[in-house]
Amino acid sequence: MTNLNAQWRLAARPVGLPNLSDWEYVEVAAAEPADGEFLVKLEYLSLDPAMRGWMNEVRSYVPPVGIGEVMRAGGLGRIVQSRHPDYGVGEQVSGMFGVQQYATSDGTGVNRVDTTLAAAPVYLGGLGMTALTAYFGLLDIGRPEPGQTVVVSGAAGAVGSIAGQIARIKGCRVVGIAGGREKCEWITDELGFDAAIDYKRGDLRAQLREQTPDGVDVYFDNVGGEILDEVLRRIARGARVVICGAISQYNAEQPTRGPANYMQLLVMRASMTGFLVFDFAPRYGEGIAQLAEWLSSGKLKSREDIVTGRLEKFPEVFLRLFRGENTGKLVLELIENEG
């Protein structure tokens, strides 16, 4: 019997926050794998802020999703058909499969998932690309040293929650910036951050001054905008500012605003560096091995914020990212459409 493949395809370039009309939901017959390919039935979708940028027709590190194309997204699923010599039916794999129920692949960029070591969703969270982003961004770009002060924005999100914990493991004083009392309590009480700043309380400048009396040695930035400006006021001499993301700017209808206080980099002989996790692809094995060791020992905690539903729920769940409704890694667990 032919499998029915539900898909979300990009229908329009969003202006500001995406609307339901920016995607088109379709149901088509799933493709049959060709020689050297396999067919994956998706069980989990990874929902990430970067997906918003992929919808824009602008110069970036990857081509934009084309109008009419399946929305780009990471996912995890099980192989149900295979004509590939190295992949067999029943294996669980993760990769960039798109927002759909079934996907074909030739194995490029695909990783096997071993659920005897960790639950499947963890391979999209604590052992996934967001965790690797935190690992390499903090350690290779931020280069924290024991005793230094590390500030992480978006600290209750998928990347920030891991970055802050790694800084703690490395012996740093860790201050997380998050929105709301519940998230701030989670990063301090559960994840071991030394302090939390609730940007929703207001007077961010005063809160930063209180929690970083000796300045900021490493700032891991996930949000950009006003928070970046305020942290730049607090950087210490020789500080490293790691530009990972700018979720506060992704739905802006005006051109992205740059940092107002960038001259602090000159005054404090500091650096600001952007990076992409893909640059570290040859070292993914190293990162996953270390993350897995920390997870198994209890030094690192991974939280997957899992929403269960049919693929039709994708736009609704995706937009939670921009309303600050997720804690940890946002994942859509798929219930298969019948047909």
C-alpha positions in Angstrom: 0.0 0.0 0.0 1.3 3.5 -0.9 2.1 5.6 2.1 0.3 9.0 2.3 2.8 11.7 2.9 1.6 14.9 4.6 3.8 17.9 3.9 4.0 21.6 4.7 5.4 23.6 1.8 6.5 27.2 1.8 3.8 29.3 0.0 5.0 32.9 0.6 7.8 34.9 2.1 6.7 36.1 5.5 6.7 39.7 6.6 7.2 39.8 10.3 5.8 36.9 12.3 4.8 34.0 9.9 1.1 33.4 9.2 -0.6 30.1 8.4 -1.0 31.4 4.8 2.8 31.4 4.4 2.7 27.6 4.2 0.6 25.2 2.2 -0.5 21.8 3.7 -0.6 19.0 1.2 -1.0 15.2 1.2 0.6 13.3 -1.6 1.9 9.7 -2.2 5.2 9.2 -0.5 8.1 8.8 -2.9 9.6 5.3 -3.5 13.3 5.1 -2.7 15.6 4.8 -5.7 18.7 2.7 -5.8 21.0 3.9 -3.0 18.2 5.5 -1.1 15.9 4.7 1.8 12.5 6.0 3.0 12.1 7.4 6.5 8.9 7.7 8.4 9.3 10.8 10.6 8.6 10.4 14.3 9.9 13.7 15.6 10.5 17.2 14.1 13.1 19.6 15.4 11.7 23.1 15.6 14.4 25.8 15.7 14.5 29.6 15.4 16.9 29.3 12.4 13.9 28.0 10.4 12.5 31.5 10.3 15.6 32.8 8.6 15.4 30.0 6.0 12.1 31.4 4.8 13.6 34.7 3.7 15.0 35.2 0.3 18.3 36.8 1.5 21.9 35.9 1.4 22.7 33.5 4.2 24.8 30.4 5.0 22.3 28.1 3.2 20.0 28.9 0.3 16.4 29.9 1.3 13.6 27.4 1.1 12.1 27.9 -2.3 8.4 28.7 -2.8 6.6 25.4 -3.2 9.3 23.4 -1.6 8.9 21.3 1.6 9.8 23.5 4.6 13.3 22.7 5.8 13.7 21.1 9.2 15.6 18.5 11.1 13.9 15.4 12.2 14.2 11.8 13.4 12.5 8.7 12.3 12.6 5.1 11.3 13.6 3.5 8.0 10.6 1.7 6.5 12.0 0.9 3.0 15.6 0.7 1.9 17.5 0.3 -1.3 20.7 1.5 0.3 23.5 -1.0 1.1 24.4 0.6 4.4 21.0 1.3 5.9 18.4 -1.3 6.8 14.7 -1.3 7.6 14.0 -0.6 11.2 17.0 1.6 11.9 16.3 5.0 13.5 18.1 8.0 11.9 18.2 11.7 12.2 18.8 14.3 9.5 17.5 17.3 7.6 14.3 15.6 6.4 11.9 18.5 6.2 8.4 19.1 7.6 6.7 16.0 6.3 5.6 12.5 7.4 7.9 10.6 5.0 11.3 11.5 3.5 13.7 9.8 1.1 17.5 10.1 1.6 20.7 8.8 0.2 22.3 9.0 3.6 24.0 12.3 3.2 24.0 14.2 6.5 22.2 11.4 8.2 23.2 10.0 11.6 22.1 6.7 13.3 20.3 7.0 16.6 21.0 4.5 19.4 18.0 4.6 21.8 19.8 2.2 24.2 22.0 5.2 25.2 19.3 7.9 25.3 15.7 8.4 24.3 15.1 9.3 20.7 14.2 13.0 21.3 17.5 13.6 23.1 19.2 13.2 19.7 17.4 16.4 18.7 18.2 18.1 22.0 21.1 17.2 24.3 22.8 15.0 21.7 21.6 17.0 18.7 22.6 20.0 16.6 21.6 22.5 19.2 23.8 20.9 21.8 26.7 20.8 19.4 26.1 24.5 18.6 26.4 25.2 22.3 29.4 23.0 22.7 31.6 24.4 19.9 30.3 27.9 20.2 31.2 28.2 23.8 34.4 26.2 24.0 36.0 27.1 20.6 34.7 30.7 20.2 34.0 31.8 23.8 37.1 30.0 25.3 35.9 30.3 28.9 38.4 29.9 31.7 37.7 28.8 35.3 36.5 31.6 37.5 35.4 33.8 34.6 31.9 35.2 34.3 29.9 33.8 31.4 26.5 35.4 30.5 24.1 33.5 28.2 21.0 35.0 26.7 18.1 32.8 25.7 19.3 30.7 28.6 16.2 28.6 28.9 16.2 27.7 25.2 17.7 24.7 23.4 21.2 26.2 22.8 21.4 28.5 25.8 20.5 25.9 28.4 23.3 23.7 27.2 25.8 26.5 26.8 25.3 27.7 30.3 25.7 24.2 31.8 28.9 23.6 29.9 30.3 26.9 31.3 29.4 25.7 34.7 31.1 22.4 34.1 34.2 24.4 33.1 34.3 26.2 36.4 32.8 29.5 35.4 30.3 31.8 37.1 27.2 31.5 34.9 24.5 34.1 34.6 21.5 33.3 32.4 19.1 35.8 30.9 15.6 34.4 30.4 12.0 35.5 30.3 9.8 34.9 33.3 10.2 33.6 36.9 9.6 29.9 36.0 12.3 29.9 33.4 14.7 31.7 35.7 14.1 29.3 38.5 14.6 26.3 36.1 18.0 27.4 35.0 19.2 28.1 38.5 17.5 25.4 40.5 17.7 22.6 37.9 20.6 23.5 35.7 22.9 25.0 38.2 23.3 28.5 36.8 24.7 30.8 39.5 22.2 33.5 38.8 19.3 34.4 36.5 18.2 37.7 35.0 14.5 38.0 34.1 14.4 40.5 31.2 10.6 40.7 31.6 11.1 42.4 35.0 12.6 45.5 33.3 15.7 47.5 34.2 17.9 45.0 32.5 20.9 47.3 33.0 20.5 47.3 36.8 20.1 43.6 36.9 23.2 43.0 34.8 25.2 45.4 37.0 24.1 43.5 40.1 24.9 40.0 38.7 28.1 40.9 36.9 30.0 43.1 39.4 33.4 42.2 37.8 32.1 42.5 34.2 31.4 39.8 31.6 34.3 37.7 30.2 32.2 35.6 27.8 28.8 36.5 26.4 27.0 33.8 24.5 24.3 35.7 22.5 21.2 34.0 21.2 18.9 37.1 21.0 20.6 40.2 19.8 18.9 43.6 20.0 18.6 45.5 23.3 20.0 42.7 25.4 23.2 42.6 23.3 23.5 46.3 23.7 23.2 46.1 27.5 25.7 43.3 27.9 28.2 45.1 25.7 28.2 47.8 28.4 29.4 45.2 30.9 32.1 43.4 29.0 35.5 43.0 30.7 38.9 43.6 29.1 39.6 40.9 26.6 36.0 39.6 26.6 34.7 37.3 23.9 31.2 37.9 22.5 29.9 34.8 20.7 27.2 35.5 18.1 25.0 32.4 17.9 21.6 33.9 17.0 19.3 36.9 17.2 15.8 35.7 17.8 14.6 39.1 18.8 15.3 40.3 15.2 14.0 37.4 13.2 10.5 38.7 12.7 11.4 42.4 12.5 9.7 44.2 9.6 12.5 46.8 9.5 16.1 46.1 8.7 18.0 44.3 11.5 19.4 46.7 14.0 23.1 46.4 14.8 24.7 46.8 18.2 24.7 50.4 19.5 27.5 49.8 21.9 30.0 48.1 19.6 32.8 50.6 20.5 33.0 48.9 23.8 34.8 46.1 21.9 37.6 48.6 21.1 37.7 50.1 24.6 37.9 46.8 26.3 40.1 45.1 23.6 37.3 42.5 23.2 36.1 40.5 20.2 32.8 39.6 18.7 32.7 36.5 16.6 29.9 34.8 14.7 30.0 31.1 13.9 28.0 28.2 12.4 28.0 24.7 13.9 28.4 23.3 10.4 32.0 24.6 10.4 32.8 22.0 13.0 31.2 19.0 11.2 34.5 17.0 11.2 34.5 17.2 15.0 30.8 16.3 15.6 31.9 12.9 16.9 34.1 14.5 19.5 31.3 16.8 20.7 28.7 14.0 20.9 31.0 11.8 22.8 31.7 14.5 25.4 28.0 15.5 25.7 27.0 11.9 26.1 29.6 11.5 28.9 28.3 14.5 30.7 24.7 13.4 30.3 25.3 9.9 31.6 27.2 11.2 34.6 24.5 13.7 35.5 26.7 16.8 34.9 24.5 17.9 32.0 20.7 17.9 31.8 18.8 17.9 28.6 15.1 19.0 28.4 13.0 18.3 25.4 9.8 20.3 25.3 7.7 17.8 23.4 4.3 18.6 21.8 2.4 15.6 20.4 0.1 15.9 17.4 -0.4 15.4 13.7 1.7 17.2 11.2 -1.1 19.8 10.8 0.0 21.3 14.1 3.4 22.4 12.8 2.7 26.1 12.3 1.0 26.5 15.7 3.8 24.7 17.5 6.6 26.4 15.6 5.3 29.9 16.6 5.7 29.0 20.2 9.4 29.7 19.7 8.7 33.4 19.1 6.3 33.7 21.9 8.8 32.3 24.4 6.5 29.4 25.3 9.1 26.7 25.1 11.6 25.6 27.8 14.5 23.6 26.4 14.4 22.0 23.0 11.1 22.3 21.2 10.1 19.0 19.4 6.9 18.0 17.6 6.2 14.3 18.1 4.3 13.1 15.1 1.1 11.1 15.2 0.8 9.4 11.8 -2.0 10.5 9.5 -4.1 7.7 8.3 -4.4 6.8 4.7 
